[in-house]
Amino acid sequence: MTATAETTPTASATPTLEARGIRKSFGSVDALSEVDFEVRSGEVMALVGDNGAGKSTLIKCIAGIHPLDDGEVRFDGERVSISGPKDAVKLGIEVVYQDLALCDNLDVVQNIYLGREERDWIGRLREAPMEKRTAETLRGLRVTTIRSIRQQVARLSGGQRQSVAIGRAVMWNSRVVILDEPTAALGVAQTQQVLELVRRLSEQGLAVVLISHNLHDIFEVADRITVLRLGRNVAVYERSATTQQEVVHAITAGIPTKVAGISSMEEPA
């Protein structure tokens, strides 16, 4: 069968973020070859593939960490130049990496504002406004398990730490939030907490990219699923119109969509 992408009821028709024909090589290794990817506002787009499929490389290209060898990135339909992480942040693209990049010795407020602290005219930290906005952000995401925003991050559970990292990502007028394995190494209750948080991000109109090896989690929250294999596109599925078995087959044995003479993921006769 040919996997097609149709507009989901809750998502906008025009992609918020669109990557077309992305190529990236490291020496003689082609990490990405003519990869296409998109995500719309109000949508959770899952990005899946086996180790080495190119998921992390694609995200790092979009985030400005790796320069593109070829291809283009569009934001709200307009072609944009992303030459570094600051360019991505200015557009409203935030990435929550698997290691979360949190400082254990700092509290919740300090982590959310790390590198973006508010100061008065003589350089003193404006603690009260930062506390207020942090509390409002977490309340807006319905994060209720953190006892105090002045609690050290080292004392938080895995799910709570993920909530802090996501709160930091959405604080700064973000439009696209990319989550790299957000439920890895979490227990059942904490995983459910994070998945509910992912749903709330899309409900608030953000475009959400979810990278995960856990297909159960993906089928619980994703609207569409993009499959990469060996640095190439294989398929884009509507979650409601596919099965985990079909996605697993695409991950492990799918035929790239841009191989000459082959337009679907069906095995050649």
C-alpha positions in Angstrom: 0.0 0.0 0.0 1.0 3.6 -0.4 1.0 5.7 2.8 -0.6 9.1 2.4 -0.8 12.1 4.6 -4.2 13.8 5.1 -5.1 16.8 7.1 -6.1 15.9 10.7 -9.2 17.5 12.2 -7.3 19.4 14.8 -4.2 20.5 12.8 -3.8 23.4 10.4 -3.7 22.7 6.7 -0.4 24.6 6.1 2.7 23.0 7.8 4.2 25.2 10.5 7.5 23.6 9.8 8.5 21.9 6.6 11.7 20.4 5.4 12.2 19.4 1.8 15.0 17.4 0.1 17.3 17.5 3.1 20.7 16.0 2.5 23.4 15.6 5.1 26.7 13.6 4.9 29.5 13.0 7.3 32.5 12.1 5.2 31.5 9.2 3.0 28.4 8.4 5.1 25.1 9.7 3.8 23.1 10.3 7.0 20.1 11.9 5.2 19.2 11.6 1.5 16.4 13.8 0.1 14.4 13.6 3.3 11.0 15.4 3.5 9.4 16.2 6.8 6.5 18.4 8.0 4.5 19.2 11.1 1.4 21.4 11.5 0.1 23.5 14.4 -2.1 21.5 16.7 -0.6 18.2 15.6 1.6 15.6 17.2 3.9 14.2 14.4 5.8 11.1 15.5 9.3 10.6 13.9 10.3 6.9 14.0 13.0 4.6 12.7 15.6 2.2 13.8 19.0 3.3 15.2 20.9 5.0 12.3 17.7 5.9 10.5 18.6 9.6 10.6 16.1 10.9 13.1 18.6 12.7 15.3 20.5 14.1 12.3 17.3 15.5 10.8 16.3 17.2 14.1 19.8 18.6 14.5 19.6 20.0 11.0 16.3 21.7 11.7 17.6 23.0 15.1 20.7 24.6 13.4 23.3 22.3 15.0 24.2 20.7 11.7 24.4 22.8 8.5 22.4 21.4 5.5 24.3 20.0 2.6 21.2 20.5 0.4 17.5 21.0 0.7 15.4 23.7 2.4 13.4 24.5 5.5 10.2 26.5 5.4 8.4 28.0 8.3 4.7 29.0 7.8 5.3 28.5 4.1 8.2 30.8 3.9 11.7 29.6 3.2 14.1 30.3 6.1 17.8 30.2 6.8 18.8 28.4 9.9 22.6 28.7 10.3 22.7 28.1 14.1 20.6 27.2 17.1 19.8 30.9 17.8 18.1 31.1 14.4 15.9 28.2 15.2 15.0 29.6 18.6 14.1 33.0 17.0 11.6 31.2 14.7 10.1 29.4 17.8 11.7 26.0 17.4 12.6 24.4 20.7 14.2 21.0 21.2 14.0 18.9 24.4 16.8 16.5 24.1 16.9 13.1 25.8 19.4 14.2 28.4 17.1 17.2 29.2 20.1 19.6 29.8 19.0 20.4 33.3 21.2 21.6 36.1 20.6 19.4 39.1 22.0 21.9 41.6 19.5 24.6 40.5 15.8 24.9 41.3 12.9 24.8 38.8 12.8 28.6 38.2 16.6 28.8 37.7 16.5 25.9 35.2 13.6 27.4 33.2 15.3 30.8 32.9 18.9 29.4 32.5 20.7 31.8 30.2 17.6 34.0 29.8 17.3 35.5 33.3 15.4 38.7 33.8 17.4 41.5 35.5 16.7 45.0 36.7 18.6 48.1 35.5 21.5 47.4 37.9 21.8 43.7 37.0 19.9 42.1 39.9 17.7 39.1 39.2 14.0 39.8 39.1 13.0 36.8 41.2 9.3 37.6 41.6 8.4 38.0 37.9 10.4 34.9 37.1 8.7 32.9 39.8 5.3 34.1 38.7 5.8 33.3 35.0 7.3 29.9 35.8 4.2 29.0 38.0 1.9 30.3 35.3 3.6 28.2 32.6 3.5 25.0 34.7 -0.1 25.7 35.7 -1.0 26.2 32.0 0.5 22.8 31.2 -1.4 21.4 34.2 1.8 20.2 35.9 0.6 19.6 39.5 3.1 17.1 40.8 6.0 19.6 41.5 5.6 20.6 45.2 7.7 23.8 44.9 9.2 25.7 42.0 12.1 26.5 44.3 12.8 22.8 44.7 16.2 21.6 43.4 15.8 19.6 40.1 18.0 16.9 41.6 15.1 16.0 43.9 12.5 15.6 41.2 11.4 12.4 39.6 12.0 11.6 36.0 8.5 12.7 34.9 8.8 15.9 36.9 12.2 16.7 35.3 10.7 16.1 31.9 7.9 18.5 32.8 10.5 21.2 33.7 12.3 20.7 30.4 9.1 21.0 28.4 8.0 24.0 30.5 11.3 25.7 29.6 10.7 24.9 25.9 7.2 26.4 25.7 8.0 29.5 27.9 9.6 31.5 25.0 6.8 31.9 22.5 7.6 28.6 20.9 5.7 27.4 17.9 7.4 24.0 17.4 8.4 21.7 20.2 10.6 18.7 19.4 10.7 16.0 22.1 13.5 13.4 21.8 12.6 10.2 23.6 10.7 11.9 26.4 9.5 8.7 28.0 12.8 6.8 27.9 13.6 5.2 31.3 10.3 6.4 32.9 7.9 4.3 34.9 4.3 3.7 33.9 2.8 6.5 35.9 5.5 9.0 34.9 5.2 8.0 31.2 1.5 8.7 31.4 2.1 12.0 32.9 4.5 13.0 30.1 2.1 11.7 27.4 -0.7 13.8 28.8 1.7 16.8 28.7 2.3 16.1 25.0 -1.4 16.1 24.3 -1.8 19.4 26.1 1.0 21.0 23.9 -1.0 20.1 20.8 -4.2 21.2 22.3 -2.6 24.6 22.9 -1.9 24.9 19.2 1.8 24.0 19.2 3.3 21.8 16.5 4.8 18.8 18.3 7.4 16.4 17.0 7.7 13.2 19.1 10.8 11.0 18.6 10.4 7.6 20.2 11.1 3.9 19.9 8.0 3.1 21.9 5.2 2.5 19.5 2.7 2.1 22.3 3.4 5.7 23.4 3.3 6.9 19.8 -0.1 5.3 19.0 -1.5 6.8 22.2 -0.7 10.5 21.3 0.4 10.9 17.7 -1.8 12.2 14.9 0.6 11.2 12.1 3.8 9.1 11.9 6.8 9.7 9.7 9.1 6.7 9.1 12.7 7.0 8.2 15.0 4.1 7.2 18.7 4.3 6.4 18.4 8.1 6.0 15.5 8.1 3.6 11.7 8.5 3.8 9.7 5.4 3.8 6.1 6.5 4.6 3.8 9.0 6.4 0.9 7.3 8.2 -2.3 8.6 9.7 -2.2 7.0 13.1 -5.9 6.2 13.0 -5.6 4.4 9.7 -2.6 2.2 10.4 -1.4 -0.5 12.9 1.8 -1.0 14.9 2.6 -4.0 12.8 2.5 -1.9 9.6 4.8 0.7 11.2 7.2 -2.0 12.4 7.4 -3.4 8.9 8.1 0.1 7.5 10.9 0.6 10.1 12.6 -2.7 9.4 11.9 -3.5 5.7 10.2 -0.5 4.1 11.2 0.7 0.7 12.4 4.3 0.4 9.8 6.5 -1.4 12.5 8.2 -3.6 14.2 5.2 -5.0 14.0 5.4 -8.8 11.1 3.3 -10.2 9.6 2.6 -6.8 6.8 4.9 -5.5 5.5 2.9 -2.5 6.8 0.8 0.3 5.6 -2.5 -1.3 8.2 -5.1 -2.0 9.0 -5.3 -5.7 7.7 -8.3 -7.6 
